[in-house]
Amino acid sequence: MNISIFGLGYVGCVGAACCAKLGHHVIGNDISENKVNLINQGKPTIIEAEIENLVRDAHDRGLLEATMDYRYAVHKSEISFIVVGTPSSKEGHLNLNYIYGVARQIGEALADKDEFHIIAIRSTVLPGTNAKVGEIIADVSGKVRGKDFTVVSNPEFLREGTAVHDYMNPPLTLIGTDSEYAERKFRELYKDIPGEFVSTDIEVAEIMKYVNNTYHGLKIVFANEVGNICKALGIDSHKVMEIFCKDKQLNISPYYFKPGFAYGGSCLPKDSKALRTLAHDLYVDVPVINAINPSNERQKKNAVDIIESKGQCRIGILGLSFKSGTDDLRCSPIVDVAEVLLGKGYEIHIYDKNVRISQLTGTNADFIAAKLPHLHEIISDDLDTVCAESDVLVITNKEKEFAEVPQKYPHKCIVDLVRQFTELDYDGNYEGISWGNINANPAQDDKIERTMVKTEF
Ligand SMILES: NC(=O)c1ccc[n+]([C@@H]2O[C@H](COP(=O)([O-])OP(=O)(O)OC[C@H]3O[C@@H](n4cnc5c(N)ncnc54)[C@H](O)[C@@H]3O)[C@@H](O)[C@H]2O)c1
C-alpha cells in the first residue's frame, strides 16, 4: 500500500519506519528540511531503540522516502496520516493549528486528485477534531466527504523508549470511521500487526487516548498513595501492589468499569473510609484516595438532578437495595436519593421484590429506620402498581423484570442508572445517568432491528 505521513517527529518517524517494515511504501512529509534530509539519507529523525536499523533498511529497500512537497505526498499515496504535534496551552487547551495546517495542505492537493483518498488522524486530538478536519479539507478541495475522501481517527498508543516494539505489538488497533471502505483498507494495512482490531464511532476513538492516559495517571498516583500509607506503617508497598495485581477478577479486570450509579453497600464505603482515616492519622496526604467519596456523593446528586429535571412529582424507584438479588439496604445509594427527594416533597413509590420490611433485621433494619422511617407506606412488591402510580421510573439495578418496563409503560420518563438497555424504541423520555439518549429513531434508520437488548459487558 502507498501511504504518506505528515509529521516526521517522534511518532511519525516510528510510524514511517514500521509501516515500511510491514511492506508498505511510505512517503514522509515535514516542514523541517533537516528531518526530510535525514530520512532521505536513511537516518532517523529521533533517538529510539531499533529505529536506526529500521529506517536504514526501509530506505535501502526503496520503501521509505521523504519530501517537503505535500502535493507529491498526497498524489502518490492512498492514505495520508496526520502525525503533527498537538501541544497544549497553559490552560490545557489543545493547539490544533498544526493539524489544521496539514488539513489545508491535503485539501489543496486533493483539489486535483481524482482517486478516493483516506486521511487518518494519528495525533492525539479531542472529540470533534475529525469532523473539523473533514470540513477544512472539503472547503479547500471542493471535494465531498464520503464520496471523494474520508477522515479516519487512528490514535497511537506507543510509549517513548519502547516505541518500535509498542508500534508492532499494540494492546489493540483502534480506528474510528464512518466509512466501510476505510475500515477494509485499515484491516489490510495492519493485517500483520497482532492484537484486536477495533473499529468504532469516530468520537469514541478520539476520546480513547485521553481516557487511557488519564487512567494511567490515576493508576500511578493511586499506587504512590498506597505506597506512602504502607511506608508510614512499615509495610512493603511493593509486596502489597504485587498481590493487588494478582486479583484479575475485581482489581485488574473490566469489573467496576461500567459508567453508572454510585457505589454503596456495607463494605466499599466503610473500608475506603477506614483507609482515609488511617492515612489522616498517619499524617499521610492522600488527595486521590480522599477524592473518591466526594465523587461518589456527586453521582448521587447527579441522579437527584436528573430526576428533578423531568419536572414530575410522582417518582417510582425500581430497586432499593444496593444491588440486585439482595435485601441489603445498608449504604444503598438510592436510599440517599429517595431521602433527598422525600425531603423536597416528591411523592415516592418504591418497588423491590427482595425487601420485606418485616424480615429486615440488625443493622440493615436500623439503617433503613433512620433513613426512611415511613418506608412501609411507600414500598410495594407489585411492580405494575408502582409504575402506574409514577410519572418518572428510576431503574436502579439490572433485575430482568425491569427490561420490560419501557414496553409496558411507553409514555413515562425513564431514568436509567445502570444501563439496563443498549437500545430501545421508546416514545417516553429516556435518560441514562452517565450516557445520553439511546432511543432508536425509526424515522432515521428502518434497517435497525428494534429489540430491547440488555447490555452484556
Ligand atoms: N511522543 C509520544 O510518545 C506520543 C505517543 C502517542 C501519541 N502522540 C501524539 O502524536 C502527535 C505527534 O507527537 P510527536 O511526539 O511525534 O510530535 P513531534 O513534535 O515530535 O513531531 C511533530 C512533527 O510535525 C512536523 N510538522 C508540523 N507542521 C507540519 C506540517 N504542516 N506538515 C508536515 N509536518 C509538520 C514538525 O516539524 C515535527 O517534525 C501528538 O499529537 C502527540 O500527542 C505522541
The ligand as an ORCA input file, in Angstrom:
! r2SCAN-3c Opt
* xyz 0 1
  N       5.522     11.180     21.631
  C       4.741     10.204     22.068
  O       5.130      9.325     22.856
  C       3.344     10.101     21.564
  C       2.649      8.896     21.693
  C       1.365      8.807     21.171
  C       0.779      9.905     20.564
  N       1.474     11.083     20.481
  C       0.827     12.208     19.786
  O       1.294     12.209     18.435
  C       1.374     13.558     17.945
  C       2.779     13.837     17.440
  O       3.669     13.743     18.530
  P       5.233     13.756     18.316
  O       5.833     13.496     19.672
  O       5.629     12.907     17.172
  O       5.474     15.310     17.892
  P       6.806     15.985     17.336
  O       6.767     17.399     17.770
  O       7.979     15.137     17.681
  O       6.634     15.911     15.758
  C       5.722     16.672     15.029
  C       6.308     16.933     13.647
  O       5.323     17.552     12.836
  C       6.008     18.435     11.973
  N       5.047     19.383     11.358
  C       4.436     20.467     11.901
  N       3.625     21.066     11.000
  C       3.697     20.320      9.870
  C       3.107     20.415      8.585
  N       2.258     21.412      8.262
  N       3.419     19.482      7.673
  C       4.256     18.487      7.963
  N       4.868     18.341      9.153
  C       4.600     19.262     10.094
  C       7.037     19.091     12.865
  O       8.078     19.691     12.122
  C       7.524     17.857     13.636
  O       8.607     17.214     12.980
  C       0.917     14.432     19.104
  O      -0.452     14.686     18.981
  C       1.177     13.576     20.331
  O       0.338     13.936     21.419
  C       2.741     11.187     20.939
*
